[in-house]
């Protein structure tokens, strides 16, 4: 188990989470391996074969502690929570914006600006720090992708300034989604050049998700699931509905707004951590298994190491670009959720996306 800020991660397979007074206790084979006071927690995440007793679920629901269950790949399975709190007027404002494409495009554009800026920063950092050691082809490919993503940023800004339909009648949201897809294709087409290891098992030939067709994709997908969980929790804490987004279309069972918020942090938090773990050889091909369908999965001990690195990364202190105040990286989604709520309420003129300097 591992606690970061107000979230408890339980990764020990076959462990059970039980209640003892005002504490949550993690047990394995009748032995206590961890104990956390409930008042310190806002969420509990069980990954893999982790059980929760009925008293634990009831007590967490009553205390407002969300319990999430992920499979061994980190894919969301279920969520247990008490009555949804949150300001009904805030959620009505969120729904009104989501139902008006021109307004939704402003918020969608903000999330996309942050994502593209983060992707460009990842490529620029690689060129700055390791460009001299790259082959000419790799350097040219990264530089070309960085230029194209920079151009995409300009297109997003122009759409946000005039979110009406274009001359062909295509709406702003559709154009933004098209730009997002094009930029993602460019980014992941060169992502393999960011890997500086000779391990042939850690090659990256393109993004694949269901199932991840190589270890790099498996690691990225696991980190994205963790980030989505954090963003969903941040939005619910702020009183927003994580299911109704602006950039992502509504789909049953999909947390659209959580995915919108995740885009702001995906390159700087998840992608950079994946690259660090691989390039420092802390995670390698030996740390994955392949199933009969050809999908790759992190082994249990490797998953624990990734979670430790994830929590350590979230402990790093950064200065929030809009608030100009220091905070742990793991708190940044919560601060962005609060800024989004304030904007929807009309307390801010415009939503300030995550654009670190």
Secondary structure as GFF3:
##gff-version 3
##sequence-region A 1 357
A	DSSP	beta_strand	2	4	.	.	.	ID=ss1
A	DSSP	beta_strand	7	10	.	.	.	ID=ss2
A	DSSP	beta_strand	15	20	.	.	.	ID=ss3
A	DSSP	beta_strand	23	28	.	.	.	ID=ss4
A	DSSP	beta_strand	31	37	.	.	.	ID=ss5
A	DSSP	three_ten_helix	38	40	.	.	.	ID=ss6
A	DSSP	beta_strand	43	47	.	.	.	ID=ss7
A	DSSP	beta_strand	50	52	.	.	.	ID=ss8
A	DSSP	alpha_helix	54	63	.	.	.	ID=ss9
A	DSSP	beta_strand	66	70	.	.	.	ID=ss10
A	DSSP	beta_strand	76	80	.	.	.	ID=ss11
A	DSSP	alpha_helix	88	98	.	.	.	ID=ss12
A	DSSP	alpha_helix	101	130	.	.	.	ID=ss13
A	DSSP	three_ten_helix	131	133	.	.	.	ID=ss14
A	DSSP	alpha_helix	136	161	.	.	.	ID=ss15
A	DSSP	alpha_helix	172	190	.	.	.	ID=ss16
A	DSSP	three_ten_helix	191	194	.	.	.	ID=ss17
A	DSSP	three_ten_helix	200	202	.	.	.	ID=ss18
A	DSSP	alpha_helix	215	237	.	.	.	ID=ss19
A	DSSP	alpha_helix	256	265	.	.	.	ID=ss20
A	DSSP	pi_helix	266	271	.	.	.	ID=ss21
A	DSSP	alpha_helix	272	279	.	.	.	ID=ss22
A	DSSP	three_ten_helix	285	287	.	.	.	ID=ss23
A	DSSP	beta_strand	288	290	.	.	.	ID=ss24
A	DSSP	beta_strand	296	298	.	.	.	ID=ss25
A	DSSP	alpha_helix	300	315	.	.	.	ID=ss26
A	DSSP	beta_strand	317	319	.	.	.	ID=ss27
A	DSSP	beta_strand	326	328	.	.	.	ID=ss28
A	DSSP	three_ten_helix	329	331	.	.	.	ID=ss29
A	DSSP	alpha_helix	332	345	.	.	.	ID=ss30
###
